[in-house]
Amino acid sequence: MEYAVVIEKTSENYSAYVPDLPGCVATGTTPESITQLIQDAIAFHLEGMRKGGLLVPDPQASTVLVEV
């Protein structure tokens, strides 16, 4: 499965979250590190959902870049 991930630059690092998985977040110091960290966070989040007997949601969110 592929989930949409939003990566944001903050004043001191990068943060990422997954709109389809509330509470699934990560922070890192570089764009490269945040990609791996959020991938690990998604796997951990889904494992916890499965162990807890929760239904894993299908990916629904998508992203587009809009030029203005």
C-alpha positions in Angstrom: 0.0 0.0 0.0 1.1 3.6 -0.6 -0.1 6.3 1.7 0.2 10.0 1.0 2.7 11.7 3.3 3.0 15.5 3.9 6.5 16.7 4.7 6.9 20.2 6.2 10.0 22.2 6.8 10.0 23.8 10.3 12.4 26.3 11.7 14.7 23.6 13.0 13.9 20.3 11.3 11.4 18.5 9.1 8.2 16.9 10.1 5.9 14.4 8.3 2.4 13.1 8.8 0.0 10.7 7.1 -3.5 12.1 6.6 -5.0 8.6 6.4 -3.4 7.5 9.6 -4.1 10.1 12.3 -1.3 10.2 14.9 1.3 8.7 12.5 4.0 11.3 12.5 7.8 11.7 12.4 10.5 14.3 12.7 14.0 14.4 11.2 16.9 16.7 10.5 17.0 16.2 6.7 14.6 15.5 3.8 16.3 12.1 3.3 16.0 11.1 7.0 12.4 12.1 7.3 11.5 9.8 4.4 12.9 6.8 6.1 11.6 7.8 9.5 8.0 8.2 8.3 8.2 4.9 6.4 9.2 3.2 9.7 6.5 5.1 11.6 3.8 3.9 9.1 5.0 0.3 9.5 4.9 0.6 13.3 1.5 2.3 13.2 0.0 -0.4 11.0 1.4 -3.1 13.1 -0.1 -1.6 16.2 -3.5 -1.3 14.5 -3.4 -4.9 13.5 -2.3 -6.1 16.9 -5.1 -4.0 18.5 -7.7 -5.6 16.2 -8.3 -2.4 14.3 -9.2 -2.2 10.7 -6.3 -0.8 8.6 -7.7 2.0 6.4 -7.1 1.9 2.7 -5.2 4.9 1.4 -7.6 7.7 0.4 -5.7 10.9 0.5 -3.7 12.2 -2.5 -1.5 15.2 -3.2 -1.0 17.5 -6.1 1.3 20.4 -6.6 -0.4 23.6 -7.8 1.6 26.3 -9.5 0.5 29.9 -8.8 
